[in-house]
């Protein structure tokens, strides 16, 4: 299946993380959402994100060394542009903790957001 996904995560404590070549950033304790796409298989991409043992490749891999995925939302779509539409929706109501996170292949300000609500953060 092709489409987009949103990872809802929790970071249990304030943490300094080096995100590949993007740099080193201070992450506040709290809830985060990451918008991504998988045009060659959402199931495999999400399963990779959930694995603890993996080569660090994408920006999200570095954060997931410290944060726990609480839930995942998937949206079936045949176009990658929907990833940026989703990110723009989050931008309207949530903070950007790291500019450029997950958006090196587009013009979005970020695909990672610090969220204020506990919605979608149930275990599962």
BELDAJO-V721433 format. One line per field, one symbol per residue. phi: phi as a letter, one per 20 degrees, with the letter a starting at -180 (. if undefined). psi: psi as a letter, one per 30 degrees, with the letter a starting at -180 (. if undefined). burial: # if it has 24 or more other C-alpha atoms within 12 Angstrom, else .. A space follows every 50 residues. Layout:
phi=???
psi=???
burial=???
//
This chain:
phi=.dqdbcedccdfbfbecedlefpdcedfgqdcccdccbecpfgfffgfgf feeaffcegfgffffcedfeacddcfaecfgfgfffffffgfccedfbfn fmcfdbdffaddcedddegmdffq
psi=klallkkklkjflkkkkkibfeakkjklkaklkkklljghjeeeeeeeef kejlkjelefeeeffflkkelkkkjkkgkfffeeeeeeeeefflljfjkf jghfgaglelgkkjlflgkgglk.
burial=.##########.....#.#.......##.#########...#..##..## .......##################....#.#######.##...###### ###....########.....#...
//
